Amino acid sequence: MSEIKVAGRYAKSLIDLAVENNALESAYNDMVLFEKVVDETPELEAILKNPIVPLDKKTGILNGIFTDKVSKLTISFFNVVVSKGRSAILFATAKQFIQQYNLIKGIVTADVTTAAALSPEAKEQIITIVKKELGANQVIVNEKINEKLIGGFILKVGDKQFDASIASGLSKLKKEFAQ
């Protein structure tokens, strides 16, 4: 079974457990923190994925780093996953948890690539349009700047992309003239 499927199932289990214990928000914050720490410390991910490192060492490392920073529910979850020999999927599980949480809460992430920084008004317009089109409760906008676009923007939400960049328009024109 693929890592993403297994991670998705573990994430769903944690969500169900957190809902049952009225701790969904704290579990979400814990998973965001865990993802951030692993992103910033690739050595931690390497240790978790290394089959040579004993399970008790992995548990000790996770407990040492996170005991004072996350809830008891999350620490227990980490310990169970590690004891099952699945520590390699903890990072993927955190990502899957965040995705599933966002789906439950109606939170959508929009990646906007522009030639220059977005003005607050333009950002607000994008948020309004995405909320309306997708029925989202909240939109998180990730801005990227790519000066090669010349002008306009590329909006990506999930697997959908809308390209309104000048560079794209010029490229299409160039192809038309070439034919």
C-alpha positions as CSV (number, residue, x, y, z in Angstrom):
1,M,0.0,0.0,0.0
2,S,1.3,3.4,-0.9
3,E,2.7,5.7,1.8
4,I,0.1,8.4,1.1
5,K,-2.8,5.9,1.6
6,V,-1.4,4.6,4.8
7,A,-0.6,8.2,6.0
8,G,-4.2,9.2,5.1
9,R,-5.6,6.4,7.2
10,Y,-3.5,7.3,10.2
11,A,-4.5,10.9,9.7
12,K,-8.2,10.0,9.6
13,S,-7.8,8.0,12.8
14,L,-6.1,10.9,14.5
15,I,-8.9,13.2,13.4
16,D,-11.6,10.8,14.6
17,L,-9.8,10.4,18.0
18,A,-9.3,14.2,18.3
19,V,-13.0,14.9,17.5
20,E,-14.0,12.2,20.1
21,N,-11.8,14.0,22.7
22,N,-12.9,17.5,21.7
23,A,-9.2,18.2,20.8
24,L,-9.4,18.8,17.0
25,E,-7.9,22.3,17.1
26,S,-5.0,21.3,19.4
27,A,-4.3,18.3,17.3
28,Y,-4.3,20.5,14.2
29,N,-1.8,22.9,15.9
30,D,0.3,20.0,16.9
31,M,0.5,18.6,13.4
32,V,1.3,22.1,12.0
33,L,4.1,22.4,14.5
34,F,5.4,18.8,13.8
35,E,5.4,19.5,10.0
36,K,7.3,22.8,10.6
37,V,9.9,21.2,12.8
38,V,10.5,18.3,10.3
39,D,10.7,20.8,7.4
40,E,13.3,22.8,9.3
41,T,15.2,19.7,10.6
42,P,15.7,17.1,7.8
43,E,17.8,15.0,10.2
44,L,14.6,14.3,12.2
45,E,12.9,12.9,9.1
46,A,16.0,10.9,8.2
47,I,16.0,9.4,11.7
48,L,12.3,8.6,11.6
49,K,12.7,6.9,8.1
50,N,15.8,5.0,9.1
51,P,15.0,1.3,9.8
52,I,18.3,0.8,11.6
53,V,17.4,3.3,14.4
54,P,15.7,1.3,17.2
55,L,12.0,2.2,17.9
56,D,12.7,3.2,21.5
57,K,15.3,5.7,20.3
58,K,12.8,7.2,17.9
59,T,10.2,7.4,20.6
60,G,12.7,9.0,22.9
61,I,13.7,11.6,20.3
62,L,10.0,12.5,19.6
63,N,9.2,12.6,23.3
64,G,12.2,14.8,24.0
65,I,11.4,17.3,21.3
66,F,7.6,17.4,21.5
67,T,6.5,16.5,25.1
68,D,6.2,20.1,26.3
69,K,5.0,21.5,23.0
70,V,2.1,19.2,22.0
71,S,-0.9,17.6,23.6
72,K,-0.8,14.2,25.3
73,L,-3.1,12.9,22.6
74,T,-0.5,13.8,20.0
75,I,2.4,12.3,21.9
76,S,0.4,9.1,22.4
77,F,-0.3,9.0,18.7
78,F,3.4,9.4,17.9
79,N,4.2,6.6,20.3
80,V,1.6,4.2,18.8
81,V,2.7,4.9,15.2
82,V,6.4,4.4,16.1
83,S,5.6,1.2,18.1
84,K,3.9,-0.2,15.0
85,G,7.1,0.4,13.0
86,R,5.5,3.2,11.0
87,S,7.6,6.1,12.0
88,A,8.6,6.6,8.4
89,I,5.1,7.9,7.6
90,L,4.7,10.4,10.4
91,F,5.7,13.4,8.3
92,A,3.3,12.3,5.5
93,T,0.6,11.7,8.2
94,A,1.0,15.2,9.4
95,K,0.5,16.6,5.9
96,Q,-2.5,14.3,5.3
97,F,-4.0,15.4,8.7
98,I,-3.7,19.1,7.7
99,Q,-5.3,18.4,4.3
100,Q,-8.2,16.5,5.9
101,Y,-8.6,19.2,8.5
102,N,-8.7,21.9,5.9
103,L,-11.3,19.9,3.9
104,I,-13.5,19.5,7.1
105,K,-13.2,23.2,7.9
106,G,-13.7,24.4,4.3
107,I,-10.3,26.0,4.1
108,V,-8.8,26.3,0.7
109,T,-5.2,27.2,-0.3
110,A,-4.7,29.4,-3.3
111,D,-1.2,29.7,-4.8
112,V,-0.9,33.0,-6.6
113,T,2.2,33.7,-8.8
114,T,2.6,37.3,-9.9
115,A,5.3,39.5,-11.4
116,A,5.2,41.9,-8.5
117,A,3.7,41.7,-4.9
118,L,-0.1,41.7,-4.7
119,S,-1.8,44.8,-3.3
120,P,-4.1,44.2,-0.4
121,E,-7.1,45.0,-2.6
122,A,-6.0,42.4,-5.3
123,K,-5.4,39.8,-2.6
124,E,-8.9,40.5,-1.1
125,Q,-10.4,40.2,-4.6
126,I,-8.8,36.8,-5.1
127,I,-10.0,35.6,-1.7
128,T,-13.6,36.7,-2.5
129,I,-13.6,35.1,-5.9
130,V,-12.1,31.8,-4.6
131,K,-14.6,31.7,-1.7
132,K,-17.5,32.3,-4.1
133,E,-16.5,29.8,-6.8
134,L,-15.5,27.0,-4.4
135,G,-17.9,27.7,-1.5
136,A,-14.9,27.9,0.9
137,N,-15.1,29.3,4.4
138,Q,-11.6,30.5,4.4
139,V,-8.9,31.0,1.8
140,I,-5.2,30.9,2.5
141,V,-3.2,32.8,-0.1
142,N,0.4,31.7,-0.8
143,E,2.1,34.4,-2.8
144,K,5.0,33.7,-5.1
145,I,6.8,36.3,-7.3
146,N,8.1,35.4,-10.7
147,E,9.3,38.4,-12.7
148,K,9.3,36.4,-15.9
149,L,5.5,36.6,-16.0
150,I,5.9,40.3,-17.0
151,G,2.4,41.0,-15.6
152,G,-0.8,39.3,-14.7
153,F,-1.0,36.3,-12.5
154,I,-1.3,32.5,-12.3
155,L,-3.8,31.2,-9.7
156,K,-3.6,27.6,-8.7
157,V,-6.2,26.0,-6.3
158,G,-5.9,22.3,-5.8
159,D,-5.5,20.7,-9.2
160,K,-7.0,23.7,-11.1
161,Q,-4.9,26.5,-12.6
162,F,-5.9,29.8,-14.2
163,D,-3.2,31.5,-16.1
164,A,-3.8,35.2,-16.8
165,S,-0.1,36.1,-17.2
166,I,1.2,38.3,-20.0
167,A,4.1,35.8,-20.6
168,S,1.5,33.0,-21.2
169,G,-0.4,35.2,-23.6
170,L,2.7,36.1,-25.5
171,S,3.7,32.5,-25.7
172,K,0.3,31.6,-27.1
173,L,0.5,34.4,-29.7
174,K,4.0,33.2,-30.7
175,K,2.7,29.7,-31.3
176,E,-0.2,31.0,-33.4
177,F,2.1,33.1,-35.5
178,A,4.4,30.1,-36.0
179,Q,1.6,28.1,-37.5
